[in-house]
Amino acid sequence: MAATPYKHQLKPNTIYCGDNLKMLREIPTESINLIYIDPPFNSNRNYEVFWGDTQEKRAFEDRFGDAEAYIEYMRPRIIELYRVLKPTGSFYYHCDWHASHYVKLLLDQIFGFNFFQNEIVWCYKTRHFSKTHFGRKHDSIFFYSKSKKYTFNWQEVIRPLSESTVKKYKRKDDDGRLYRLQGRGIKGSPIKSAKDVDPKWEETNPELVVRDYLDEKIGVPIEDYWEIEIINQSSKERLGYPTQKPLELLEKIILASSNENDVILDAFCGCGTTLVAAQKLKRKWIGIDISPTACRVMSQRLWDLFRLDEGKDFYIEDLRKSADELRILPHFEFQNWACIALGGIPNKIKSGDFGIDGKLYPIGLEKKKVKGNDLFGESDIYYPIQVKQVDKAGRPDIDNFETAIRRDGRRKGY
């Protein structure tokens, strides 16, 4: 058997940390059932991100200069995503008004115009107000297939009939089936409305009535216009990620375009909503994100929601290790990486942490929460960690850390 050129093969239920272009090139051809991506928009904005309860402030740039640069960044990634998608697979690209028109042309070039299936319009309510343009209240999700034969479970996304509609089926036939008379004006009769038909007239003129049976209704087909609430300040799902998408949105896509045990890929998985939806719906999943902190947040989210153990139920691969890669990390990203690499726990407080960026617990000691006894609200034994993103730490750095250790009531630190 010939050796495969792929490093990772197909390892489902794994989060890969790094540049998705590099990671995608290591996934076998035609091995993924469904791909959803929500890449950075060409929005020319800086986001300040607060990761939920940890209140970690993390800055990242969503900036490409112009549409041409953005499309050239995305082009090789879309080519690789097309390659790894199965012939029966589906692809969803989530974008907004900044680059949607350019993205559509790019996808037509790679997937083919004839394999474009839908532009899904996700509408939501926000408090956006402008005196220069109409309020922007929707995103676009482009849905493509790789061939004419692809998975689409329309029955999974049918909406049930509303209660008010069901109540209209008041009549019963001899078998007890609920029905209503269909349409305005019963054919061949002077009746103006079906609701005015007298039951006795109906019995004597069966050939003139059209019955609409409730048990023959399959529901309301879902259309390409989705009204789903965004993740707002009061949402239970909210993690603090600025472009976090609602779980309901991903569930619709996954239910429609995959089956149980299929493999779902999100190559820009951010805070992991796609992975959560896939896990909930009994699909396998692969996530890729360039941020080590995002990968750790995903890990925590999988534990909080499903009690999945990292290293047992799922895996995180390729957290950055080289000095060159670590040097370019944002400060708080590097801080988290260093604490975790040492075996410690990053401090939840990033501003005003009094020089303590994390803590390391000796093996075998259990953490006991005792409110208000130290900077971490705990009284157990641990060693403070301070992180400097520099090639050399000078004497003043050491002196300042020693002061921080004493202030925290500790004798040793890293």
Secondary structure, DSSP 8 states (H G I E B T S, - for coil): ----S-SS---SSEEEES-HHHHHTTS-TT-EEEEEE----S--EEEEEE-GGG--EEEEEE--SSHHHHHHHHHHHHHHHHHHEEEEEEEEEEE-TTTHHHHHHHHHHHH-GGGEEEEEEEE-------SSS----EEEEEEEESSSS----GGGG-B---HHHHTT--EE-TT--EEEE-SSS-TTSS-S-GGG--HHHHHH-GGG--EEEGGG---B---SEEE-----TT-TT--S-TT---HHHHHHHHHHH--TT-EEEETT-TT-HHHHHHHHTT-EEEEEES-HHHHHHHHHHHHHHH---BTTTBEEE----SHHHHHTS-HHHHHHHHHHHHT-EE-S--SS-TT--EEE--TT----B-TTSSTTSB-S--EEE----SS---HHHHHHHHHHHHHTT-S---
